């Protein structure tokens, strides 16, 4: 069968399997003289080829063949077990590659005249929060995982508790792991065992990069050592303020990260100051909002949302989104509402869950509202998955954190919807809001927020002007920019 092909085979026992990379053991050692066609770094096996034959007598290995020509000589290489990945091989062949049902793959040139693309690297994104809430850091992790270029980086996600993003990621074919490490009675064995448990998981999943979410301190004594033992890079994304107070050992550990990503200049500077890590290993990668997706997530018309919550058409609706905890500053808005000049047409809705250790804070908020005559003005709707509906129904979005906000994603979300945004003049919002795109206030002075509310409530034209400028400004903080910065970080630690 095909006798003319027999003379084409050129055997060279000297080309060893190890020259083909990690899958080389699946390829016979007989190749072309000096490895002219299959060379170190040209891993065609990455396309799914498990065996190569040099003559028709090996046709039983597979029905697909590659015709290779070089310096006037040629051979037919049979491809075995290509299976469902066969279509991808075509993309790797050089000029004029085509598929023929009878004769398989043919090409008139050297199939390795262009380099193979690098194999995608597996990234484990680890969410460190475990207080029962799923807020902005979860959203950012989700946006990164769903948007990475899978030709370069294949994401897997690890949570410490189930949450509303698990099903969303699973639906996008992103593997999700819920981490429940065994607890050991002895403190030392628990710490060492925790590291080894993580080492085993990284090995089992074949992870190439560990990306920790939230703060340098979270994971520095378990995931970071585990990554070091595996010999793979470890990145941490600082999405909370980094504060002094860590002991010398933990400061030393923080300096062992390959890269720290700060979600604002304010956070990045704090990382350098507190940990002492080299400035060239700290980068600013702003959080991003997928404005189009956020708008498309609106399920209920604004008028319907307002009606359901007792907001009249001529009322000015203020919405504040965020988990109810003291530093988020819900009490600042309650205090400010008690000071506004005209509350008759004001309504305020607080959207956000309550961490288990802050239930007393919610009780205090409700008590203050009742004591200041705001019971008919404010309402609390708890944690919702229709946040965009509430923000879309709002006239004004308030952010009132009493401590420097690492970034302030809710600020950008409100701006993306074209709302008048009033935000604390601390941390991230100082970098987000520019003159004319929103209003800043000192959260230690509720009277400043009260004055801002009076102004936007009384002037619909001014609210609209702020909203238009805010929408244009929000485009700077896109998911596209977040993912691009994250992939650039992966590139730098992969070299």
N, C-alpha and C positions, 0 to 999 in steps of 0.2 A: 504493500500500500504506500503510495507516494514515494516510489523508489528514488525519484530525483532529489529528495530531501536528505537521503542518508549521507551523501557526501558532504552536505553542508555543515554537519556537526563538527565543532572544533572543541576538543576536550583539553582541559588544563587542570590536572589534579592539584596543582600548586595553589589554587585559589581557595583559601580556607573559609569555612563557614563564618568564623567570627568576624569577618570583614563586612558582614551585612547588618550588624546591629542586633538588637535584642531578640528578633525573631529569626535569626540566621540559622538556628538549629533545624528549622523546617525546610531548609533549602539544600539540595545536594551540593557536594563540594566541586563538581565538575562545571566550570564556567568558561569564560573566554580568556584568551591569553592575557596574563598580567592584569586581569580584572578590568579590561578596557570598557566593558559595558555595565557591569555591576560592581560598583566601587564602594568603598567605605563612605558613608554619608548619603548614598543614593538609594536609600532603603525602599525599593519597589515593594518589598514584602509588606510595607505598611498599608498597601492597597488591599491586602487580604490574600495575597498569594502565599500558599503554604508549600508549594513544591515547584521545581522547574525541571523540565526534561529537554535534552538537546537534540533528540532525533525522533522520527515517527514511531520507532519501536517502543517508545515510552508513551504513546498516545493514550494508553489505558489510564494514565494519570489524570486525564481531563480532556474535554472536547474543545477547549479553547487553546489557541496557540498564538504566540507573538512572533512575527517575522522580524528579525533583526539583521541589519547590514552594517558593516564597518570595514573600511579599507578594502573593498572588493570581496570580502568574505561575508557569509551569512549563516544563520541557523534558525531553526524553529524551536521556540521555547513553549512547551506545553504548560498550561496553567491548571493547577489542581485546587479544588475546594475554594474557588473564588466565590461561588454562591451569589448571595444577594448583593455583594459588593462589586460584582463584575462591572456595573455601569460606571463605578467610580474610577476603575482602571483606565477607561478611555480618556478621562480628563487628564491623566498623568502622561499619556503618550505624546510624543512631539508631533511635528508637522504632518498633517494629512491622516491622522489616525482615524480608523473607521472599524465598524463591526460587520463581519460577513458571517451569515449563519453557517455556511458550509466549512469555511476555512478559518473562522475565528478572527482574531485581531491581526491586522496587517499595518505595517508602517514602513515607509521607505527610508527612514532615517534612524539614527541612534535613539532608542527610546529613553536614554538617559542624557540626552543633550540638554535637558533642563532639569534643575534640581527638584527633588521631591519636596513638597511642603512639610514643615516640621509637624510631628505628631502632636495633637492637642494635649494640653496639660490639664490634669484633673485638679480642680480647686475645691477645697472644703470650706464653705462659709459657715462660721460658727456664731450663732446668736447667743450672747451671754446673759441677757436679761431673763430673770425667772421670778418676777414679782406678781405674776398673774395677769399682766396687761400686755397688749401688743400694739405699740404705738409707732412713732416715726422711725425708730431704728429698724424695726421689722419691715416697714414699708421700703426703706432704702435697700435693705438686704434683698428683699423680693425684687425690686427694680433691677439690681445688679444681676441677680441670678437669671432672670428671664431675658435680659438684654445682652449678655455676653456673646461675643462672636464664637459660636461653638466649633468653628474650624480651628480656633486657637485655644480656647479654654472651655472645658466641660465642667459645669458647676454641680456640686452636691451641697445640700444644706443640712445643718444640724441644729435642732432646737432642744431646750431643756424641758419644754412642756408643749403640749398640743395647743394650737392657736388657729386663728382664722386664715392664716396664710398657708397652712399645710396642704389643704385641698387645692388651692390655687396653683401652688408649685407643682404638685403631683399631676395636675391637669396639663401642665406644660412639659411633662416628662423630665422634671428635675427631681432626682432622688432625694427624699427627705428622711432624716433619721431623728428619732426622739431619744435623747441621751438620758439614760437612768443608770449611772455607774453604781456598782455595789458599794455599800458602806462597810468599812472595816472598823473594828472597835478601837484599835490602837491608832493614835494620831499620826505617828510616823509611817506605819504600814499603810494607813489610808492615803497619805500623801504620795508615797512611792507607788502604791498599787494603782492610784488614780492616773499617774503618769504612764505606767506600763499598760494600763487598759487603753489609754489613748494611743500609745505606740502601736498596739495590736490593731486598733481600728484603722489607723492611717495606713498600715501595711496591708490590711485586708481589702481596703477600698482602693489601694493604689494611688493615694493622694500625692500630688507633686507640689502643691502650695497650700498652706493653711492661712485663711483670712479670718481673723477674729473681729467681732463686731462689738461696739460700745466703748471700751476703755482699755488703756494699756495694762491697768491693774488686773483686769478680768482675763484670766488665762495665762498670766505671766508665770505662774508657778505650776501649771499642769500642761496646757497645750503647747506653750513655748518650749519647755524641756522635751516634750514628746517629739516635736518637730525637729529639734536639734539632734535627738537620738536617731531619728530617721534620716537625717541629713538633708532635710528639705527646708525651703525658706518659710518664714512665718511673718505675716503682716498683721498689724492691728489698726483698726479704724476707730479713732477717738471721736465718739459722738456725745460725750459728756465732758464736763469741765474736769481737767486734771488738777488736783489740789495738793498742796504740801501735806506732809504727815506720814509718808511712806518710810519704812525703815530702810537701812542701807542695803540689805539683801534685795528687797524688791526694787529699789532704785537701780541696783546693778542689773537685775533681771530685765527691767524696762529698756535698758541700753543694749540688750542683746537682740531686740527685734531687728529684722532686716530693714523694715520700713514702717514708719508710723504715718497714717493719713489723718490729718485734722480736717474736720468739716467746716472750719472757718479759720481765718488768720488768727483770731483771738485764741482758739483752741490750740492751734499749731504752736503759737508762741508760748502758751502755758506748758505744753509738753516739753519744749526745750528747756524752759526755766526750771521746772519741777524735777524732771528726770535726769537732766544733764546729757541727754542723747545728742549726738552730733547733728547740727542743723541740716546737713546735707542728707540726712536719713529721715527728715520730716517734710511732708508735702501737704499742701492745701488741696483738697478735693471736695468742692462744695456739694452738698446734698442736691438732688435734682427732683423736679416735679414733672411728670408727664402730663402737661397741661391738656392735651387733646384727650388722653385716656381719662383724666380726672373729670373733664366735662362730659365725656361719654358715659361715665359711671352714674350720672344724674338720672334717677329713675322716676322721680315724682316731680310734677310741676311745682314751681315755687308757690303759687297761689294755694295749692292743695296742702302743702306742708304748713304754710302759715295758718290756714283755716283750722287744720287739725290741732294746732297748738294755741289756739285762741288769739292769733295775731290778726288784727283788722287791716284792711287794705291801706289805710292812712297811717298805720303805726310804723315807727322806725324800729326794725328788728336788729338787735345786737346778738351775734353768736360768738361764743368762746369755746374753742375746741381744745381738749387736752385732758389728760388724766387728773383727777382731783387730788392734788397733793399741795401742801403749803407753798413750796417754791414756785409752783406754776402760777400762783397769784390770783386764783379765783376771788379771794377775799378783797383784793385790790379793786376789782370791778364792782363788787357788792358795795364797798365803801364809796366808790365814785358815784354809783347810781343814787346813793342816798344824798349826794351833794348836788346833783344836777338841778337846774332851775325849773325845768318842766318835765315831769315824769308821766304826764297824762297819756302821751302817745308813744311811750317807750315800752319795749318788751326785750327781755334778755333770756337766752336759752344757753345753758351749760351742757355741752356734749362731751362725755368722757367717762370712762370707768373709774372705779375707786380701788386703789390697792388695799389689800386686806389690813395693812397696818396704818391706814389713814381714814378709817371709817368715822373716827371722831371729828375729823376736819370737816366732813360733809355735814355732820350734825351742827357744827358751829356755824357754817355758812347759812344753813336754813334758819337757825335761831337768830342770826344777825339780820337776815332778810325780814323775818317776822317782826323783830323789834324796831326796825326802821321803816316799816310800812311798805315793804317791797314784795310781800307775798303774792300780789297779783301781777307783779312785774317780772319776776324771775321764775324760772323752772329748770329742773334737772332731769335729763332724759337718759342718763347712764351711757354705757358703752354701746355704740351703734356701728353697723356696717354700712350705713347710708349717710356718712358724714358729708359727702358732697351735696346731698339734697338739702341739708340744713344750711351749709355755707352758701349754696345757690339762692336759698330763700332769704338770706340775710341782706340787710342794707349796709351793715357795718360788721367787720370782723375784728375782734380784740385779742391781743396777746399781751399778757401782763406778768410775765415771770419776774420774780423778785431777786433772782440770782442770774448772772450772765448765762443766757441761753447759748448752748454750743452752736446752734445754727438757727432753728426756728422754721421748720418746714411748713407749719400751719400758716405762717406769714406769707410764704410764697404761694401756697394753695389759694389763700384768699385773694392775693394779687392776681393770680392767673384767672380767677373768675371775675375780675374787674370790680372788686369790692373796695370800699374805703377801709383801709387797714390802720388801726391804732396799735402801736407796739411799744414795749419797754425799750428804753434807750440803753440796753445792756447786751453785750455779747454779739451774737450773730445778726440780729436785726439791724444793728448799726452798719453792717456791711451790705445788707439787703436793701433797706429803704434809703433812697436818695431824695433830695429836696423835690417836693411836688408829687412823689409817688406814694406817700403815706404820711402818717403823723407819729412822732416819737414822744414819749413822756417818761418822767421819772417815776418808777413804781413805788418809791418811798413817799411820793406826794400824790395821794388820790385826787386832790383838787386839780392837778394838771390833767388827769384823765377825764375828770368831770367837765373841765372846760373844753377839751377836745370833743367829747360827746355832745355838749351843747352846740358846738359849732357845726358838726356834720349833721346833727339831727335837724337843725334849723334851716339848712341850706342844701336842697337837693341838687342844685347845679354844682356846688362845690364837691359833693359826694361823687357825682358823675365824673368830674374832671380828675379827681384823685384815682378813681377806678380805671379810667382809660390809660393814664400814665402808669399805673401799677401793672396793668396787663402787659404793657410793652416791656417793662423792667423785669417781669417774671420770666421772660424768655431766656434771660441770661442763665438762669438756674434750672437747666433742663436735665432730664435723665440721660440724654445723649452725652452731655458734658460730664456727668457723674461717671458713666460707664467708660467713656474715653479715658478719663483720668485714672480710673481703677485698672483698666487694661494696660495703660502705660506703666503703672506701678508693678503689675505682674511681669511685664516685659523686662523691667530693670532688674528684678530679682531672679529672673530666669536665665540671664546671660552668664 
